[in-house]
Amino acid sequence: MPVEPLICSDTATRVSSVLNRDVKQFGKKHMFDASEETCWNSDQGTCQWVILDFPRCVKISQLHIQFQGGFSSRLCTLEGCREGEELERISTLYPEDSNAMQMFQVEETVLDKLKITFENSTDFFGRIVVYHLGVLGERL
């Protein structure tokens, strides 16, 4: 089966924080709007995260992410689960501190919920800036 983007308008999204609580300028929706002018900008803190609740079961196989250089994560942990289950670790990724789109193959996993934790930020204050986040795989 060919892979396809899994995040859609029915995917519920939560984030750990938004810079100055300014969701209009820095909110989570900007990770998915395909604009190079907008981004999600977290507030400061040691660990930032994004949770995606898919409207139906999916099998993930790739993660695409574009940070702002200087505000990226050196370590990303992916956890997932089916509805009603506890999150389990799927993969550990080591992105570069770069403005470029980065693509990662991840262990194919069937899930309803995906949590991406951004640890070890390159920013002194722990802020993360994401211009694009994509999860690819199959809808089941």
C-alpha positions in Angstrom: 0.0 0.0 0.0 1.3 3.5 -0.8 1.8 5.8 2.2 -0.4 8.9 2.5 -0.6 11.8 4.9 -2.5 10.7 8.0 -3.2 14.1 9.7 -6.5 15.6 8.6 -9.0 18.2 9.8 -10.6 15.5 12.1 -7.3 14.7 13.9 -7.4 16.2 17.4 -4.2 17.9 18.3 -2.7 19.0 21.7 0.6 20.6 22.5 2.5 21.1 25.7 2.6 24.9 25.4 2.4 27.9 23.1 4.7 30.9 23.3 3.1 33.6 25.4 -0.2 31.7 25.0 -0.5 33.5 21.6 -2.4 30.7 19.7 -3.3 33.0 16.9 0.3 33.7 16.0 2.1 30.6 17.3 -0.6 27.9 17.7 -0.5 24.2 16.9 -2.6 24.6 13.7 0.4 26.2 12.0 2.3 22.9 11.9 -0.3 21.6 9.4 -1.2 24.7 7.2 1.6 24.1 4.6 2.8 27.7 5.0 6.4 28.5 5.3 5.5 31.7 7.1 3.8 30.2 10.1 4.8 27.8 12.9 4.0 26.3 16.3 6.3 28.0 18.8 6.4 26.4 22.2 6.9 28.3 25.4 10.1 27.6 27.4 10.5 24.4 29.3 12.5 21.2 29.5 10.2 18.8 27.5 7.7 19.9 24.8 5.3 17.5 23.1 2.6 17.1 20.5 -0.3 14.6 20.8 -2.2 13.5 17.8 -5.6 11.7 18.2 -6.5 10.2 14.8 -10.2 9.9 14.0 -9.7 6.2 13.1 -7.0 3.6 13.4 -3.8 4.2 11.3 -0.6 2.4 10.6 2.3 4.9 10.8 5.5 4.4 8.9 7.1 7.9 8.4 7.5 11.2 10.3 8.3 14.4 8.5 9.3 17.5 10.5 10.7 20.9 9.8 12.2 22.9 12.8 13.6 26.4 12.9 17.3 26.0 13.3 18.4 26.9 16.8 14.9 25.9 18.1 15.0 22.2 17.3 15.1 19.0 19.3 18.2 16.7 19.4 16.0 13.8 20.6 12.4 13.0 19.7 10.6 10.1 21.3 7.5 8.6 19.6 4.9 6.8 21.7 1.6 5.4 20.5 -1.4 3.4 21.5 -4.8 2.1 20.5 -7.8 3.6 22.1 -8.1 2.7 25.8 -4.5 1.5 26.1 -1.4 3.0 27.6 1.2 4.8 25.5 4.2 2.6 24.5 7.5 3.7 23.0 7.7 3.2 19.3 10.8 5.0 18.2 13.6 7.3 19.2 14.7 9.9 16.6 17.8 12.2 16.5 17.0 15.2 14.3 19.6 17.7 13.1 19.6 21.3 14.2 18.5 22.6 10.8 15.8 24.5 8.9 15.5 21.6 6.4 12.6 19.2 6.2 13.7 16.0 7.9 12.2 12.6 7.1 12.3 9.6 9.3 11.3 6.0 8.7 9.7 4.6 11.9 8.7 1.1 12.9 5.3 0.5 11.3 2.8 0.7 14.2 -1.0 0.5 14.3 -2.4 3.2 16.6 -5.1 5.8 17.3 -2.9 8.2 19.4 0.6 9.4 18.8 2.7 11.4 21.2 5.9 13.1 20.0 8.1 14.3 22.8 10.8 16.9 22.0 13.7 16.5 24.4 17.1 18.1 24.6 16.2 21.4 22.8 19.0 23.3 21.0 17.5 26.5 22.5 18.9 27.5 25.9 15.3 28.0 27.3 13.9 24.7 25.9 11.7 26.3 23.2 10.8 24.3 20.1 9.7 25.8 16.8 8.0 23.5 14.2 7.0 24.8 10.7 5.8 21.5 9.4 4.8 18.2 11.0 3.6 15.2 8.9 2.8 11.6 9.8 2.5 9.2 6.9 1.3 5.7 6.6 -2.0 3.9 6.0 -5.5 4.5 7.1 -7.0 1.2 8.3 
